[in-house]
Structure formats: structure tokens, C-alpha cells
């Protein structure tokens, strides 16, 4: 083997060179295992998305008042659309705040 081949072999022995993609737990053998998220509304058919339930909708709003994305909440696309509409309706009727705190100027 020449020196160039040795260098190539050592470079391949490490990681694949890709960046860390979070969202999983570290396993003892290396690598990551992603947590399987299931939609709470698909799992429980009795659970209904309604704009008149601010306590339920509040779980899907961040501490700054933003709607949490699907990758954080684990909801399916259909229920995420229903959630966003219900949150917007609840905000319009002042059941949920648009922002948590107003910034103080001056």
C-alpha cells in the first residue's frame, strides 16, 4: 500500500463527515435512535380540536406565543392544520395571546 491509500483508509474509519442531526438519544454502541412520535389526536379519537379549549391549544404554542411545528409536537399534517386554525381563532377571540409579553420601550 502506498501512503495515499493509508490516508484514505484512516479518513474512512471515523465518522461519515455529516453534521449531527439531533432529535434522538445516544445509544451505547454509538449512533442515534429517533423517538417515534405519534399524533395524540389520531391515537385518541375522543380528543377534539376546538378553539374554545385554550388549555389544550396552549400545549401547542411556545412560550413566546408561536405555534409549535409538527416535528416538535408529533402531530400529523391533517391535525396540525386543524390546530393552527383553532389557535388563530382562539387568538382572534382573545382566548390565547398573540404574544406572551410586550417588549418595554424606553
N, C-alpha and C positions, 0 to 999 in steps of 0.2 A: 504494500500500500504506500502511496505517496503522501506527502504532508497535506495536500489539498483534500484528499479523501478522509484523512483523520479529522480535519477541521469540520467537514460536513457531518461526519458521524457524531461528533460531540455536540454540534448545534442541534441535531435532531433529538438528542437524548433528553433535552429539557422540555419545557412546555411548548405548545404549538405556536406561541407568539401572539395569540389572540388576547385581547383585554378581558378583564374579569366582567362577567355578566352576572350581576347579583340576583337575588331572589331565591337562593337555595341555601341549604345547610351543608356545611363541610362534612364529608364522610371520613372515617378513619383511614381508608385506603387512598385518599386523595379525591379529586373530582367533587362534583356537586349533585345534589338531588333536589329537584324542584318540588315544592309543595303543591299538591293538586288542589286547586280552588274550585269549589262548586258554587253554583248560583243558589243563594238562600231562597229565592222566590220560586225557582224550579223544584227545589228539594221539598219545600213546604207549600203545597197548593193552597192552603188556607190563608197564607200570608198575602195580603193585598197591598198594592202600592196606591196610596191615596194622599192627596195634597193636604188633607185635614189631619194628618198624623205627623206633626213636626218632630216628635221624639224618634220615630222610625227613620224619617228622612235625615235627621241630624247625624246619624251614623255615617251617611254617605257624603257629608260635607266636611271639608278640612277645617282646621282651627282658624284659618284665615278667611273662611267663607267660600272657598272654591269647591266645585263638585269634584269628588274623587274619581279618577279614571278606573276603567274596568280592571286593569292589571293589578290595582291595589285592592279593590273590593271583591273581585272574583265573580261579579255578576255577568250574566250572558248579555249579548248585544241587544236582544229584544227588551229585557228588563232594564238595561242601562238607559235606553231611550225613554222608557216609561218613567224611570227615576228622574231623569233630567227635566222632563216636562212637569212632573209633580213638584220638584224643588223650585222651578221657576214660578209655578202658580202659587206655591206657598210664600215665596218671596214677595210676589205682587200683592198678596193679601196680608202682608206683614206678619205671617206666622213664622217665617225664618228671616234672619237678617241677610242683607246683601253682603255686608262686610261686618266682621265682628267688632272691630274698634275703628273709630275715625282717627286719623292722624291729627295731632295738635300742631297748629301752625302758629308761630310767633311766640 
